[in-house]
């Protein structure tokens, strides 16, 4: 007996409606708030209608575009390094060697730590006077550096912290993908005389290219949404050298008390993340990839 077409809709319908409400309501609220001038602590009835003025102010603000540019550079540097390190570590620990389980567990620990704690740990490590980083540099007769006081070094600090925390995610994804590579294909390439480099770059990595692409898109999306680590580590400073778009939205809303303009900027961030999400969904559909 054939299952009626309405049965699947009956089962998944409630979940779809709940997820739609949970996702659409914040988006609609953000767009609505972007049309008003409102501050925390005042009744919503006192909110002043401004129309699209908040969006005009946000998109004409040089700091918005500066923070977006900082976010783009941050995402590009971090995700590139994380992908290279994650794939490299997965390939290094692909074969069962002594201590493999220990090293795999060790590599995924940073991802399990709360972002606020990660920010605090790295803030202490980058401390100019008592930090571990400068202590290690002193062993090599290198003068202490003001990591969080110099714009270039501060940007390097947030990049290092993000790479340390999220390389394990790429590592886990690559280990799982490599474990599912058909051993018969690997054995056939070995019989044909392929060396390690050829098997890696001509056989294994092309076979998991689909997973690599999805992992890349997921990390890009997360890089655009990062906030807590940078908030604790530098708070966007010195100046605005490490102020990414998410942190600028936070400052505009809760420091500057301009919730309408912050909501307008968040719509810009939403558009960027939505484009990346659609890319990830497209890559996750094998039928679309094969076309």
Secondary structure, 3 states (H helix, E strand, C coil): CCCCHHHHHHHHHHHHHHHHHHHHHHHHHHHHHCCEECCCCCCHHHCEECCCHHHHHHHCCHHHHHHHHHHHHHHHHHHHHHHHHHHHHHHHCCCCCCCHHHHHHHHHCHHHCCHHHHHHHHHHHCCCCCCHHHHHHHHCCCCCCCCCCCHHHHHHHHHHHHHHHHHHHHHHHHHHHHHCCCHHHHHHHHHCCCCHHHHHHHHHHHHCHHHHHHHHHHHHHHHHHCCHHHHHHCCCCCCCCCCCHHHHHHHHHHHCCCHHHHHHHHHHHHHHHHHHHHHHHHHCCHHHHHC
